[in-house]
Amino acid sequence: MPGKNHRRPMMVANWKMHKTAAQAAEFLLRLRKLRDDNHTADGCFVVVAPPFPALDTAAGAVRGADIALAGQNLHWESEGAFTGEVSGGMLAAAGCTYVIVGHSERRLGSCETDEQVHKKVRAALAAQLTPIVCVGETEQQRSDNEIELILRYQFERAFWGMSEQELRGSVLAYEPVWAIGTGNTAPPDVAEGTHRFLRRCAADIFGPEAAAGLTILYGGSVHPGNIKALLEQPDVDGGLVGAASLDSDSFFALIQAANHAAARGASTKM
Ligand code: PGA
């Protein structure tokens, strides 16, 4: 498989249930200023996933700034009597180009099933959104040596019956549940081994070329102190970041690390 230098790194801020519209605007204005002051030519994709009520304000705050917006969830139907839900079309109309699907906090906290994750991936693609599809094993599954079994199952169910084109329109995020919000970041070599395994799962179904083009993010206690070592791994293409994305300076440091990784990729390509 070709190396990662043709995959542009990506840094995604998953704010979860944090920040009002006003706080989102404040963060984004500060982030824009940091990038301007540092003359940061963004080599990486930057994506921010605010809570729904802050999306509209965030869309205004990122205008012209090369920062994409993501929803944190969507329903698989395009409209209907689904109290509390939002559709892909609504997210797109609010300015999103990405949506997080199947986060473990939804799988475990809201009983989201693999079948629902699959329908959400389909709905996202139908609404022209790039789904960021999360997979990851629990601590128990890890100690039972079921990591590969679980990840292959989650991957295959999420992308069941989809085309190579649909995979190309998606991003995968490996988020070991035991690493989320715990400070127990997966060691870089462990993340690399798992990402390589996921890429093989993708290759088995969609072929080596589509798999080589798939962006695979790592998520779980990413912070400015550990991102560099993670991004140095050939199959780690970026981060899906919770806590360390809530502060604009910290998120900017992560973006800079991804920009450096992009520059390294570009130079090895020449
Ligand atoms: P964390 O969350 O960075 O706070 O561990 C990551 C995530 O859940 O996406």
Residues whose N, C-alpha, C, O or C-beta is under 5 A from the ligand:
A	BS01	PGA	N14 A179 I180 G181 T182 G219 G220 S221 V222 L240 V241 G242 A243 A244
